[in-house]
Each structure stands twice: as C-alpha cells, then as structure tokens.
Amino acid sequence: MADRYWIIFFVVYSCLVRVLDASAGDADPLYRDCVGQCEKTGCVGERCFLHCKFSSDSSSLDGPWYMQEPLYLQWKQWDCQSDCRYHCMLDREKERAELGHGPFKYHGKWPFRRLYGFQEPVSVGLSALNLAMHFHGWLSFFILLYYKLPLKPDKRPCYDYTGLWHIYGFLSMNSWFWSAVFHSRDVDLTEKLDYSSAVALLGYSLLLAIVRSFSVRNEAARVMVAAPLVAFTTTHILYLNNYKMDYGWNMKVCVVMGVTQLLVWAMWAGVTRHPSRWKLWSVVVGGGLAMLLEIYDFPPYEGLVDAHALWHATTIPLTYVWWSFIKDDVEYRTSSLLKKVK
C-alpha cells in the first residue's frame, strides 16, 4: 500500500519544517530598524495599524470598552508585531527588487502575500482540496464495504483491515485540516497542532504498513505491534507540546519512522502479486518525483505559489490513486476470502 509513500513525504516534510528566527531577511538592519520603529509608532510609512493600539488580549490600550477590536479581525490573531513585520518585509522586498536583488526569507519563511487574511492562501486552498480528496476516498471506501460487497452474517465486512483504514482516513483528513489551518496563520498553537497531527499520521502509517504487509490478522499480534509504536508516538507528541519543540529531535524521529515505513512497503510491493500493484508503484514513483519540489525550494511566484504549494498540488491526484488502490485491495481480499469459504 504504498501511497503511504507520498503520505510519508507529506508527514516527513511537516516534521522537517522549522520556524527559524535567524533568516537573512530578519537579520537585515534596515528591516530590523523598520520593525522597531513600527512597534513604537504603530506605522510603516503612511500605513498605521489598529493592532498597535490593542494589548495581546485584544483590549484597547487607550480607549473605552467599546473600542475593542472586532471579532472578525481577532480570529486572525494579527497583532502589532505581525503587521509591522509583514509590511516592513513587503517594503524591504520592494526596495530589493528595484535594485535587482532576489527575495530573502524572513523568520524562516519566504515573503508571502496575504490574501483575505490568509498567510499562504494557495497552500491553504490546496490543503483543503487534499482534505476533500481524502474524504471522497474514505466515503467511497465506506460505501464499497457496506453497500456493494457481501457482508458477514453479523453485517460486518469480510475485509480484515476495515477498522485500520477507517482510522487512517480520519488521521489523514485531520492532518490535512491542520495543514490548512497552519498555512492560514502560523502561530504557536497551529504549529503544534500541525506537527502533532503529522507525527500521529506517520506513527500510525508505520503501524499500518507492518500490519498490512505482513498480513497480521490476529488481534493479539496486532496489539503487540501497536503497543510500542503508539506509546512512542504519543510520548513524542507530548514531549513536543509540553516540554520542548525540539526541531532537530523531531526531524530524526520523522526520518527514522518514514524510512522504516518505506522499506516495509517496498519489501511488500516487491513480493506481492496484487492485481493492482501498478497503482502502488505509480504512487511510489509519483511521490518520489513530487519530492523534488521539496528539495528544489524556490521563492513564491507573485508572493503566492512556492515549491511547497506545488507539492501540495501533486498530492491531490496521488491521493485519488491511493484510495483507488485501497478499494482494489478491499475487493481483492474479499474475493479471496469468499473463495476460501466456498
């Protein structure tokens, strides 16, 4: 089941993403002076920001209670520092472009243009489309199991990995949901939710890879496989959220889990005679090519579309092929089991 491969790529990349505080852009003295002046005056050039008149809890610093910031602005959590950094970045990049210089990264990120309050609007939209594709895949999987294929006398599906794929579908949709939220607004909470959901998906994907590739159908054996993986993944998520967001350690964990999973799926793909194994290989190859977009990082075109956004776009058709393979596996396994019963 090797679309696991591309999902791994998504998860591993999410684990590797780092919010750095010492990029070339924010080390620029002109940028730093602009931000410092803005935080004192609340203005960049002729643009002044309402946020700089409010405290971190959105209450007015120099006015009565009815001078509170509107709710439709509060949800974005743009504060004085965020607006100052954003507009100073835009002005500095405009100056650099006029001199013929390329863009810098600021605080670990390329200079994106906000659109309707979204920090990376294209990545948000593509993450939402991936979420929709997973929902469509899971829903068609559900319909196939319960309405198109024969059921056992107790009305349960004959397919022996049903529950595992239901959980996988939920974790995938959850991961893409928080990816969309994180790209819409990068703050501490959204970062933790994005990282946590990505690590949870990666850990579960490794479990599913082992169970499916080795045909582990005995419940006791599944528990023995799951217990250490679930314990480790849970402990790692708690460590990141409650002790230290250690990007280096998180990177090592994600790489080890991802590579291990790739090896398991590769071994299974090499020996299986599954009739739809070509779909599995197409996802493996497609996922590998898509990873080139992550390796070849480039600034966002028109401040909107960067390499990571394009990578999000490539995962949309891969998701469709992957769920198609899962449904083929359902039919293949169900057919084999019914033949044995007869």
Secondary structure, DSSP 8 states (H G I E B T S, - for coil): -TTHHHHHHHHHHHHH----S--TTTT-HHHHHHHHHHHHHSEETTEE-GGGGB-TTS-BSSS-GGG---HHHHTTT--HHHHHHHHHHHHHHHHHHHTT-----BTTB-----BTTBSSHHHHHHHHHHHHHHHHHHHHHHHIIIIIS-B-TTS-BS-TTHHHHHHHHHHHHHHHHHHHHHHH---HHHHHHHHHHHHHHHHHHHHHHHHHHTT---HHHHHHHHHHHHHHHHHHHHHHHHT---HHHHHHHHHHHHHHHHHHHHHHHHH---TTHHHHHHHHHHHHHHHHHHHS----BTTTB-HHHHHHHHHHHHHHHHHHHHHHHHHHHHHHHHHHH-
